[in-house]
Amino acid sequence: MIVENQVPLQPYNSFGIVARALHLARVKSEADVARLMASADWPRLTRDAPAFVLGGGSNLVITGDIKPLVVKVEIGGRRLVEETARGWLVEAGAGENWHDLVRWTLEQGWPGLENLALIPGSVGASPVQNIGAYGVELQDRFRELDAIDLQTGQTFTLNAAQCGFGYRDSVFKHTPAGSKGLGLAGRALITRVRFWLPKPWKPVLGYADLERKMAETGTSNPDARQIFDWVCAIRRAKLPDPAVIGNAGSFFKNPTVSVEQCADIIARDPKVVHYPMADGSIKLAAGWLIDACGWKGKGVGNAGVYEKQALVLVNRGGATGGEVMTLAKAIQTSVYERFGILLEPEPVVV
């Protein structure tokens, strides 16, 4: 394995932040990972800090040059593992582009991922973040994944329960708490992910924007391709293209509160956007909270809040990771002072 030095990371993070990886290795297969870990460079470059696994860089804020070894995952491949009367089992390499996978499954006649169209990033990052949109979360279509332990070199497979999925959360976002801790942050490199797409296919339409599209088009029974096209159109209208304006998508998680907390907020701000959850809690729209605090279109230095969607922070040109995080912290302070809610960022900050 060749380890590159002083590698510019601006092309590899969707925020377009200028930074460098002091050391970077590209892995295109499981064998590449094994060779890297067996190389003389591995113990030297991971002595002081674990390797940093980089996927599509779409959920990342870089605040400076990355000193730990960066392992860029470029493992490809897409295939149908099996088809039964109950559904399709599809596998993809961790380095595959997520949206390309969604489009490919539909082209093959295997619906089920259409609501997750146009989410930026790689397949390997999808279970880490438990990505979700328009009524579907990754965990709803997930079967299992393969990964490599970056401490021992052993391969292992995890099912949904073992991944510890939560709202934009998984075991891969947590560090182990003690010797028996279950966190896998900094330890697991995901190589392949398998998805279960059930038969018969049933559309997921219980979302305001999709219902609006149904009304506009007069289509009461859309097929999967129609939903895919609608989701793409909705996202393109609301969210900036990272290739044009640097961003990491939704920057904050939508917070959940109790019924009593929500009632208190509604008493003060009747227009607050909120959704009842199955567990009895209430989810609030973080974008609405940020907009209510007057942040839409505002900024700090070259980092700003997107004019069309307050939930998205953008790079207006030359923004540093420090400017992005200063803006994020200012927004958190404003929302907390007005609503008593601390917004939690979605991206990984490194």
C-alpha positions in Angstrom: 0.0 0.0 0.0 1.2 3.5 -0.8 0.5 6.1 1.8 0.3 9.6 0.3 1.5 12.6 2.3 0.1 16.2 2.5 -3.0 15.4 0.5 -5.5 18.3 -0.1 -8.9 17.4 1.3 -11.0 20.2 -0.3 -12.2 17.8 -3.1 -13.1 15.2 -0.5 -15.5 17.2 1.8 -18.8 18.6 0.5 -18.3 21.8 2.6 -15.3 22.5 0.3 -13.1 23.4 3.3 -9.4 23.8 2.6 -7.4 21.4 4.7 -4.9 18.6 4.2 -4.4 15.0 5.4 -0.9 14.7 6.6 -1.1 11.0 5.6 -3.8 9.3 3.4 -4.2 5.7 2.2 -6.9 4.7 -0.4 -8.5 1.3 0.0 -10.4 -0.2 -2.9 -10.9 -3.7 -1.5 -10.8 -5.7 1.8 -7.4 -6.9 0.7 -6.2 -3.4 0.5 -7.2 -2.8 4.2 -5.3 -6.0 5.2 -2.2 -4.9 3.3 -2.4 -1.4 4.9 -2.6 -2.8 8.4 0.3 -5.2 7.7 2.5 -2.5 6.3 5.3 -0.8 8.3 3.5 2.5 8.1 0.4 1.3 10.0 1.9 1.1 13.6 3.8 4.3 13.1 0.9 6.3 11.8 -1.7 4.9 14.3 0.5 5.0 17.4 -0.9 8.3 18.7 -4.4 8.3 17.3 -6.7 5.8 15.5 -7.0 6.0 11.8 -9.7 8.4 10.5 -12.1 6.6 8.0 -13.2 8.9 5.2 -16.2 8.1 3.0 -17.9 10.7 0.8 -17.1 13.5 3.1 -20.7 14.8 3.0 -21.3 14.8 6.7 -18.0 16.4 7.8 -16.6 19.7 9.1 -12.8 19.9 9.0 -11.4 22.4 11.4 -7.8 22.0 10.5 -5.3 19.6 8.9 -6.0 16.0 9.9 -3.0 14.5 11.6 -4.2 10.9 12.1 -3.9 8.6 9.2 -6.8 9.1 6.8 -8.2 5.9 5.2 -10.3 6.8 2.2 -12.8 4.1 1.5 -13.2 3.5 -2.3 -14.6 -0.1 -2.2 -17.0 -0.5 -5.1 -19.4 -3.1 -6.4 -23.2 -3.6 -6.6 -25.1 -6.9 -6.9 -28.3 -8.7 -6.2 -27.5 -11.3 -3.6 -30.8 -13.1 -3.8 -34.4 -12.7 -4.8 -37.3 -14.5 -3.1 -41.1 -14.2 -3.0 -40.6 -11.8 -0.1 -38.1 -9.4 -1.5 -34.7 -8.5 -2.9 -31.4 -8.6 -1.0 -29.0 -6.1 -2.5 -25.3 -5.5 -1.7 -23.1 -2.5 -2.4 -19.5 -1.7 -1.6 -18.9 1.0 1.0 -17.3 3.3 -1.5 -20.3 3.4 -3.9 -22.2 6.7 -4.2 -25.4 6.5 -2.3 -27.7 8.2 -4.9 -26.2 6.2 -7.7 -27.1 3.0 -5.8 -30.7 4.2 -5.3 -31.1 5.0 -9.0 -29.5 1.7 -10.0 -31.9 -0.4 -7.8 -34.9 1.3 -9.5 -33.4 0.7 -12.9 -33.1 -3.0 -12.1 -36.8 -3.1 -10.9 -36.0 -3.3 -7.2 -38.0 -0.5 -5.5 -37.7 0.5 -1.8 -35.0 3.1 -1.6 -36.7 5.8 -3.6 -37.5 8.1 -0.6 -33.8 8.3 0.1 -32.8 9.6 -3.3 -30.3 12.4 -3.7 -28.9 12.1 -0.1 -25.2 12.9 -0.6 -22.5 10.6 0.6 -21.3 7.0 0.3 -23.0 3.7 0.9 -20.6 3.0 3.8 -21.7 6.2 5.6 -25.4 5.4 5.3 -25.6 3.1 8.4 -23.2 5.3 10.4 -25.6 8.2 10.1 -28.8 6.1 9.8 -29.7 8.4 7.0 -33.4 9.2 6.5 -35.8 11.3 4.5 -39.4 11.6 3.6 -40.7 8.9 5.9 -38.0 6.3 5.4 -34.8 5.6 7.4 -31.9 3.5 6.5 -32.7 1.0 9.3 -36.1 0.3 7.5 -34.2 -1.2 4.6 -31.1 -2.5 6.3 -30.2 -6.2 6.5 -26.5 -6.3 7.6 -23.0 -5.0 6.9 -19.5 -6.3 6.8 -16.6 -4.4 8.5 -13.0 -4.7 9.5 -11.8 -4.1 13.1 -8.9 -1.6 12.7 -7.4 -2.7 15.9 -7.3 -6.5 15.3 -7.7 -6.7 11.5 -10.6 -9.2 11.9 -13.6 -9.0 9.8 -17.1 -9.1 11.3 -20.8 -8.8 10.3 -23.4 -6.8 12.1 -27.2 -6.9 11.8 -29.6 -4.1 12.5 -29.9 -4.7 16.2 -26.1 -4.8 16.6 -25.8 -1.5 14.8 -27.7 0.3 17.5 -29.6 2.5 15.2 -31.3 5.7 16.5 -32.3 9.0 15.0 -29.2 9.9 12.9 -27.3 7.7 15.2 -25.6 4.3 15.3 -22.9 2.4 17.2 -20.4 3.8 14.8 -20.8 7.3 16.1 -19.9 6.3 19.7 -16.5 5.5 21.3 -16.4 2.5 23.6 -17.2 3.3 27.3 -14.8 1.0 29.1 -13.4 -2.4 28.1 -16.8 -3.8 27.2 -18.2 -0.7 25.6 -20.1 -1.2 22.4 -19.0 2.0 20.6 -17.2 1.4 17.3 -16.2 5.0 16.4 -12.6 5.0 15.2 -12.4 1.2 15.2 -14.7 -0.1 12.5 -14.2 0.3 8.7 -17.4 -0.7 6.9 -16.6 -2.5 3.7 -20.0 -3.7 2.3 -23.7 -3.1 3.2 -26.7 -5.3 2.3 -30.3 -4.0 2.0 -33.6 -5.8 2.1 -36.2 -4.4 -0.3 -39.5 -6.1 0.6 -42.2 -7.4 -1.7 -44.9 -6.4 -2.4 -43.6 -2.8 -2.7 -45.6 -0.3 -0.8 -45.2 3.5 -1.3 -44.3 5.7 1.7 -46.2 8.9 1.1 -47.1 10.3 4.6 -45.0 13.4 4.2 -46.4 16.9 3.4 -44.1 17.6 0.4 -45.0 14.3 -1.2 -48.7 14.8 -0.5 -48.4 18.2 -2.2 -46.8 16.6 -5.3 -49.6 14.1 -5.4 -52.1 17.0 -5.4 -50.2 19.0 -8.0 -49.9 16.1 -10.4 -53.3 14.5 -9.7 -51.4 11.2 -9.1 -53.0 9.2 -6.3 -51.0 6.0 -6.8 -47.4 6.9 -7.8 -44.9 4.2 -8.7 -41.4 4.1 -7.2 -39.8 6.0 -10.1 -42.4 8.8 -9.7 -41.6 9.1 -6.0 -37.9 9.1 -6.8 -38.4 12.0 -9.3 -40.5 13.9 -6.7 -37.9 13.5 -4.0 -35.1 14.7 -6.3 -37.2 17.7 -7.3 -38.1 18.6 -3.7 -34.5 18.3 -2.5 -33.1 20.3 -5.4 -35.6 23.1 -4.7 -34.8 23.3 -1.0 -31.2 22.3 -0.7 -28.0 23.7 -2.3 -25.9 21.4 -4.6 -22.6 20.8 -2.8 -20.9 21.0 -6.2 -22.1 24.6 -6.4 -22.3 25.8 -2.8 -20.3 23.9 -0.2 -22.5 22.4 2.6 -23.1 19.2 4.6 -26.8 19.0 4.2 -29.0 19.4 7.3 -26.6 20.7 10.0 -28.7 20.1 13.1 -30.9 17.2 14.2 -34.6 17.9 14.7 -35.0 17.9 18.5 -37.6 15.9 20.4 -39.4 17.3 23.4 -42.2 16.1 25.7 -45.8 17.0 25.1 -45.6 19.5 28.0 -42.5 21.2 26.6 -44.2 21.4 23.2 -47.3 22.9 24.7 -45.2 25.5 26.5 -43.5 26.5 23.2 -46.8 26.6 21.3 -48.2 28.9 23.9 -45.4 31.4 23.1 -44.9 30.5 19.4 -48.2 29.0 18.0 -46.6 28.6 14.5 -43.9 26.2 15.6 -43.6 23.3 13.2 -44.0 20.0 15.2 -44.7 16.3 14.6 -46.1 13.7 17.0 -43.9 10.6 17.3 -44.9 7.0 17.9 -43.3 7.0 21.4 -45.4 10.0 22.6 -42.7 12.6 22.2 -42.9 15.6 19.8 -40.3 16.3 17.2 -39.7 20.0 16.4 -38.4 21.3 13.1 -34.9 22.6 13.8 -35.0 24.7 10.6 -38.1 26.5 11.9 -36.5 27.2 15.3 -33.4 28.6 13.6 -35.5 30.7 11.2 -37.5 32.0 14.1 -34.3 33.3 15.7 -33.6 35.3 12.5 -30.6 33.4 11.2 -31.8 32.6 7.6 -29.4 34.4 5.2 -27.1 35.5 8.1 -23.5 34.3 8.6 -20.1 34.5 10.3 -17.2 35.3 8.1 -17.6 33.2 4.9 -19.9 30.7 6.5 -23.6 31.4 6.2 -27.2 30.1 6.7 -28.7 29.1 3.4 -31.4 31.6 2.3 -33.9 28.9 1.3 -33.5 26.5 4.2 -32.2 27.6 7.7 -31.2 24.1 8.6 -28.4 24.2 6.1 -25.1 26.0 6.7 -23.1 26.9 3.6 -19.6 27.9 2.5 -20.0 31.2 0.7 -16.4 30.9 -0.5 -13.3 30.3 1.5 -15.0 29.5 4.7 -12.9 27.7 7.4 -14.1 25.0 9.6 -13.6 27.4 12.5 -16.1 29.9 10.9 -18.6 27.1 10.3 -18.4 26.0 14.0 -18.5 29.5 15.3 -21.7 30.1 13.3 -23.2 26.8 14.5 -22.5 27.6 18.2 -24.0 31.1 17.8 -27.2 29.4 16.3 -27.3 26.9 19.2 -27.0 29.8 21.7 -29.9 31.7 20.1 -32.2 28.7 19.9 -31.4 27.8 23.5 -32.0 31.3 24.8 -35.4 31.6 23.1 -36.8 28.0 23.3 -34.7 26.3 26.0 -33.6 23.7 23.4 -30.0 22.8 22.6 -29.7 21.8 19.0 -27.3 18.9 18.3 -25.1 19.0 15.2 -25.3 16.2 12.7 -21.9 16.4 11.0 -18.7 14.9 12.4 -16.3 17.6 13.4 -12.6 16.8 13.1 
